[in-house]
Amino acid sequence: IICAVVFLSGISIYVVKENMKSQGENHLAEITRTEAVAIAVSYVRGAEESNITKCRKYRSRGKNKYCVEIYYKKDKYEFRIDAKTGEVLNKNFKKQ
């Protein structure tokens, strides 16, 4: 009985470690800078990548994010994009 318990415990630990390993690999997968730029540009009709004035990756509240700024036709657009999901977390617009 003791051998069976030790054996099953070993299998359980192996399964948990493999699960954590696969989750870790998924956790590391993030969108690229190019993808973040494309997401932001898709919100500004007529804008192109050449209108990007800033794109930086940073960490806030435990999440990696991109801050993307676009100047287009004298107006400023700013986006905060979740680096893991590509979700736009925040959009700001300033008319110049």
C-alpha atoms as one frame of an Amber mdcrd trajectory, in Angstrom:
protein
   0.000   0.000   0.000   2.793   2.408   0.890   4.491   1.717  -2.443   1.241
   2.441  -4.287   0.802   5.761  -2.450   4.385   6.808  -3.199   3.983   5.795
  -6.848   0.696   7.696  -7.261   2.167  10.747  -5.505   5.067  10.714  -7.947
   2.700  10.565 -10.897   0.606  13.416  -9.469   3.667  15.617  -8.998   4.792
  14.874 -12.561   1.359  15.793 -13.976   1.244  19.043 -11.970   4.771  20.002
 -13.089   3.951  19.295 -16.744   0.740  21.310 -16.447   2.613  24.248 -14.891
   5.256  24.012 -17.603   2.672  24.195 -20.394   0.863  27.060 -18.666   4.189
  28.838 -18.277   4.861  28.578 -21.995   1.393  29.956 -22.732   1.910  32.657
 -20.140   5.038  33.850 -21.917   3.325  34.143 -25.305   2.547  37.784 -25.958
   1.675  39.941 -28.910   4.568  41.605 -30.679   5.255  45.314 -31.021   4.135
  45.075 -34.665   0.821  43.528 -33.599   0.290  46.227 -30.948   0.913  48.919
 -33.566  -1.526  47.254 -35.984  -4.206  47.107 -33.285  -3.814  50.805 -32.466
  -3.717  51.881 -36.118  -6.937  49.932 -36.781  -8.774  52.351 -34.453  -7.702
  55.502 -36.334  -9.218  55.625 -39.815  -6.595  56.667 -42.358  -3.615  56.375
 -40.004  -0.598  54.276 -40.899   2.380  52.874 -39.040   4.346  55.989 -40.043
   1.978  58.020 -37.796   3.186  56.163 -34.682   5.218  58.468 -32.449   5.666
  56.108 -29.517   5.313  52.401 -28.852   6.759  51.113 -25.635   6.199  48.027
 -23.572   5.885  48.386 -19.815   4.574  46.525 -16.782   1.734  47.829 -14.623
  -0.385  46.089 -12.002   1.179  42.748 -12.775   0.503  42.913 -16.524   2.709
  43.680 -19.499   1.185  46.398 -21.653   1.973  48.499 -24.685   1.522  52.248
 -24.818   1.035  53.351 -28.428   0.735  57.006 -29.487  -0.432  58.100 -32.896
  -0.356  61.647 -34.275  -2.654  61.907 -37.263  -4.022  65.078 -38.861  -2.801
  67.131 -35.878  -4.696  64.948 -33.400  -3.164  62.704 -30.740  -4.439  59.194
 -30.034  -3.110  57.111 -27.174  -3.782  53.430 -26.577  -2.986  51.042 -23.736
  -2.962  47.471 -25.028  -2.694  44.265 -22.991   0.469  42.527 -24.230  -0.944
  39.091 -23.405  -4.347  39.322 -25.073  -4.119  42.280 -27.458  -7.161  43.811
 -25.771  -7.351  47.612 -25.874  -7.534  48.585 -22.214  -7.734  52.335 -22.666
  -8.144  54.832 -25.547  -7.537  58.564 -25.302  -8.054  61.229 -27.951  -6.880
  64.838 -27.912  -7.873  67.267 -30.599  -4.985  69.634 -31.336
